[in-house]
Amino acid sequence: MGDLQTERLSLRRPKTTDIAAIFAIHNDPQACAHNPSDALTTPNQAEGLFQRWDEHWQHYGFGYWVVRHQASEAQLGFCGLKSMEMNNRRILNLFYRLAPTSWGNGIATEAAKAVVTWATARLSDLPIIARVRPNNIASQRVATRAGLVRREHLDCEGFDGFDWIYASTWSD
């Protein structure tokens, strides 16, 4: 599984050298405001999170990518897919979390579109979902712009509160 490229971004598999960036973003209260259970308080927790991400990559051949700006190679955040179960069905959970300094300029949308396009071409039998808090308008916009549609009948309680579900396809 190689890198993904967009007009402005390069997405690549995380490496151990990314643990500091994992910690910095997941330790930022603003970045985790809508999902406080994702917040990390120690670098050791970031190392553990990296290990889980790496195991997912080893098992499935995909996972969360590091989002970097092509021109500067600055790490902006993370975007990718996690294989999981929802309503007794295997799904791909779309995740995107960027440093707050990267918000507001379409970076999350550009990364999410690249990931959804990749998954649609390679794993078309699996629905892609995004779990979004009802008050997280920016994340709702990213999910919609990435091609996902609100599926109210799938809304459910999440780890940190009620989740609105956006999905690529879903047949009941």
Beta strands, then each sheet from edge to edge (+ up, - down):
strand 1: 4-5
strand 2: 9-12
strand 3: 64-69
strand 4: 75-86
strand 5: 89-98
strand 6: 128-132
strand 7: 149-150
strand 8: 156-157
strand 9: 162-167
sheet 1: 1+ 2- 3+ 4- 5+ 6+ 9- 7+
sheet 2: 1+ 2- 3+ 4- 5+ 6+ 9- 8+
end
